[in-house]
Amino acid sequence: MPMNAAWVGWSRSPGATLLRSFFGALLALVLAAPCAAQETLVLLYNERPPYNISGEGGEVSGLVATPLVNALRALGIRYRWENTPLARQFKMIELGKGNECMVGMFRNPERERYGKFSAPIYRDLRMVGIARAELGLRDGIRAADLMDDRSKRLMLKSGLTYGTELARMVRERKPTTEWVTVESVQMVQMLKADRADWMPATEEEAGYLIAQAGLGPRDVTVLHFADLGEGEARYLLCSRLVPDTLIKRINSALPTVSEGRPAGG
């Protein structure tokens, strides 16, 4: 049989058809790999100075945002910021349908069940309290004692637990609590309006929140608690769809930050 005829015959055989299908699928995977690797990482955030501060051109800077952006740029990873309500952020990560990460989150076992964490990006100084000045509370008071006083109304934002120690105290002591969904600046203004007596904040953000609320020492005071220690680390909390290899690359470019205790909120 002539060679051309033999080739034509073989090319029409079931074996040849199967082989073509195999190499076709393999080629599709090879061509798709660079596209997947270049998929834009969506960074979900809230406006929260000094951690995340919106700027021109859709960029975000701050104590958490800046080291993260520096790492992504150094690695050539494409990213896009999306200012998203906190409850929706959690829902998006739990659903795990996008290449998305929440920026500057504390780490705890519950979140580890549905998301992936990066290495730590930044470590807080400590948790403090902002209280109505007319209460005359002394600096250095114990947070536990303040919670045990049922006449003092604690204001907390839904979806946050403010770190391991404070979260544990709230669970165990069950203080008189006002739960809200507004942003932190509005929470400080609510203190002035006598909607609550005190609220937690990180040491880094307390002064900024008070200034942005248009208040001063006659309105509110900052309390440094004797029974709350050093602050906790903040991370990226990513959906299950974000590849482990991508998170490892980001980790390699982040500055070294102590993780300390496992965080709780």
Buried (B, 14 or more C-beta within 10 A) or exposed (E): EEEEEEEEEEEEEEEEEEEEEEEEEEEEEEEEEEEEEEBEBBBBBBBBBBBBBBEEEEEBBBBBBBBBBEBBEEEEBEBEBBEBEBEEBBEBBBEBEBBBBBBBBBBBEEBEEBBBBBBBBBBBEBBBBBBBBEBEBEEEBEBBBBBEBEEBBBBBBEEBBBBBBBBEBBEEBEBEEBEBEEBBBBBBBBBBEEBBBBBBBBBBBBBBBBEBBEBEEEBBBBBBBEBBBEBBBBBBBBBBBBBEEBBEBBBEBBEEBEEBBEBBB
